[in-house]
Amino acid sequence: MDAQEAWLALFDRGRSMSLLLFEHIHGESRDRGQAMVDLMETYQKNGFEIATRELPDYLPLVLEYLSQRPVEEVIDWLKHTGPILELLAARAGERQSPYALLFEILIEIGHGEVDLTVIRRKVATEARDDTPEVMDQVWEEEAVRFGNEAPSENCLPNQRLPTGVKMTDKQVTP
């Protein structure tokens, strides 16, 4: 349970450490959906069937797929995902996670060397997105508004009175 909690705390609280690769590229845009479709087609074309409920861009799933591919293809994929892996490595290092080493190894496979000095400096100045306060802000729902006019500060609904009727001090007068 402790290991699971550590994993969730690192990778599932906030977007900056997400293991969903396309989230780092596309965020919540429509392009992410098409990228998922394209990745699924790549998997299927190469005989890889997903037997889990994970999204196709989930890094452990991508690595499982790559474990069945030729070395040249693995290197190419890791080279292309290098910028994301570098950010994850630097952020994991900043959070003193032992998983930082795993990201560094993946970078090394794709690029042949690992120099995260510049990225580590950048990451050190980033605001954390995994605190309860920030997570609440991200998930806070906006008030539902109907019509063109926003409700007043007191949240009273807009009054629509018949023509010729006026409202004075909360009393309707004809």
Secondary structure, 3 states (H helix, E strand, C coil): CHHHHHHHHHHCCCCCCCCEHHHHHHCCCHHHHHHHHHHHHHHHHCCCCCCCCCCCCEHHHHHHHHCCCCHHHHHHHHHHCHHHHHHHHHHHHHCCCCHHHHHHHHHHHHHCCCCCHHHHHHHHCCCCCCCHHHHHHHHCCCCCCCCCCCCCCCCCCCCCCCCCCEEECCEEEC
